Amino acid sequence: MRRGAIMVCVAAQIAFGQTPQKLTLKDAEALALKNHPQVLAAANEILFANEQIVETRSAYYPTADLDFTGSVTNHDARIGAGYLTDSRLFNRYGNGFTFSQLVTDSGRTPNLTASARLGAQASNQSYQATRYNVLLDVNRAYFEVLRDQAVVKVAEETVSARQLLDDQVSALAKNKLKSDLDASFADVNVAEAKLLLLRAQDSLQESYAELARALGTDQVVDYQLVEESLPPSPPAKPDDLVVQAFNNRPELTGLKFSRDSAYKFADAEKDLSRPTVSLVGVAGYIPYIDNVTSTPIPGLYGAAAVNVEIPIFNGHLFAARREAAHYRALEADQNLRNEQERIARDVRVAWAGSINAFQRIDVTAQFLRQASLALQLAQGRYDLGLSSIVELTQAQLNLTQAEIENLNAKYDYQSQYSVLQYSLGLLR
């Protein structure tokens, strides 16, 4: 949705006096898991993979077909091309039943079925990983909206405070109690605050759009988000967290299933060069036949046979398939190893980021206290005529910056803690 449409949507809600819908983080997560197209697509992938098991396993069961055949021919003719055959052609109509049952294919079907079953388990883990990705996006977007809402409030308060100072200085300048330079600095200060407010409002609308995307909808709603309590401090060391992530991350589990599936498929490809034994049978009835032969053809027929197929040579096809499947399995091993290394890195990076964000909360809180005190002192000095307006406006700027930094630290830590939980496989 374009930014202009977003602003119109939000403005329309305000114009009609609608109360914004309250939304908690848990509600947002549940809404995203229910509606997000990536989650729904992954769920369908699981259903597809389960049907692949049924499809592969079907070789265990017999196949039966019912046939109806009629033919009109020129008498006494025989087929003379196509295969080495001299079947008689005659007018007839018949119906019959064919049956076949695989006795053994030297383990190929069991290995293919096991490969499909492991592939379905890998799909299930991919579904879980997709859920985790969606939940992480929801958490990030949720805290981003909260932060931008708070920044807009700070910007509005800054505009009000600086406008008040501008009005006072302008009045004093008219009465020649303050210089025109002071009034110009106050005007600049107000303009700067208004620019800050415009940037904050623009960032808020972008955050609303990101939240809508994370929720799996194309409609932007001006939600009233509920504040979340600050999470606990992160662990002191990341080493144990890496082991925890290896045990919990669905991506790793899914790659393990994919690797095992690849090895089972490689075993199935090896079985291609082994004998296949099948049982076949036919039975039927011919209600009409133009018996023009010396030996009449009976109306009833039936036969059964056992067929053993032993591959001899096919241009190295089976050997190539066997080697290709083996290399694919080796590739799956390296993909698993690569994912383990990536997750270990992500855990350490997320841990370091959460430590930094957690420490910034105390630092920015101290910064805010000092900036507030400095503004009070600067205001007093300016009112007594002991300093210029430059000192006062700089103190106001420092306070605004300290307030925004303190808000950023709070919401950044909540977002970074979600990233850490995601990297550990604990984001639910």
Steps between C-alpha positions, in 0.01 A plus 500: 500500500632845414593739778234751399230234528629404843479858626149536357393178675633613837366852456155363411485300822592807701251717310210269572598470864564129488681354798811315382477125542707372791761244404739306724814331377346156555192601301722627220694174492183292493356717222816463291516122541138477392515728197856527371533350150845358573363296790204379294729408211728302733198317642398395148855382439460259793179361348678460167790316664262264681334412171843420360529229767171347387608522138831325564347240730243404237750254347437273799140444390362308204365675193187383322339621179174417328524496119238506222631433150334468161659476158401476134763358262561345159495124547813287499728810520797508735701788652821525302682806638576661833609199708594139434145375500256330267179531701185411316247775439131424528169662590432480872369661812623411847533624853757398755690565815877553542688475827860566602679490833858594573664219694836668553715762336798421722428780748446791262139570598572487878790741453292734283220494757744574782647785295153647441411467868821679603428765237157556655661544842741751345199688358345511844817657640503749213146591603620561856789710370257705291288560810810619686590740220150645500501536878834680488368742239192565715713570809728736313214689337304515827784659698584727207147642507516544879832681468380730222181578690709601800734707284202683347380583851844630594512706181157650572607593853821648360305716256276623783793579731700679233194689377440622855858623523472661156186687606667625818817611325304668220296693756814607684667600173205722410545675833874530437577270794657240272685541175364414156780242479344316794163506326657363179667216691167417665327494160766267362458279804126467436550425131751230588251342741227503235732324255569241768126448542447457126778242477360314800149494352635376168696224674188400694296455181776283355499291817124453472551371147770257619270378777221437250738299284617301801138424591436365151257767382497783249278716722673746735323545833583764757532255788531606860797283593539383857838554662700190583706469816876499459643147469766377744866568448677274248729215615860582586658265242387380159663153490212313663259691278659355187440144624143595588445638151636182341237302692209734433531659159254341255725584205767266635252225572351540154842479334577185698180342370586619148845347528362168622242511220779556246693198629188283486440610144862416418439149639188474285699596191750225580212252501425581135769251392345217702227256386130585513242223547134554413187285496258562211167349406221541245146366476200580287212403276452545124123503429552542127775376269506423131654152519645457153794291613526123492529502879214693665604764755330440837281772649665485841866565558736531797871487574752581774872553486803598703734745332863549606676799348880515534671814365800422281605816318333834428780731396619563861167665583459333838863559592466870419179528703666322791801732497285811456289405803816434703640844416166658588520332842854631550371846406232467768773425755680822414177700501437378853849594608466844339171559682658403833779750449254769396279442802802506734598836352145635521472400866823676592406810300151510653645452848751782449224725365274427796783567747571832331133597488451405866797712610377794294184519712692611812735724304218682322303530823800675657535712186133602533539597866808710427337666198192589707717653772708689242184645345377620837832670569518650152144632532585659833820659365317633196216644708759680716679627193818308580511307172391529140212322335751279321574323827130456571414367155794262517371372834155450346655312210696280740184419694309404186788283387523337844126423503515341155814302585335372816194388305719339234693309764183364660331381182825391336563268792151353476549445127855367545384262772244363254784445252695314768198283582454432130865400456460256791183348357295620797274755332150362533 
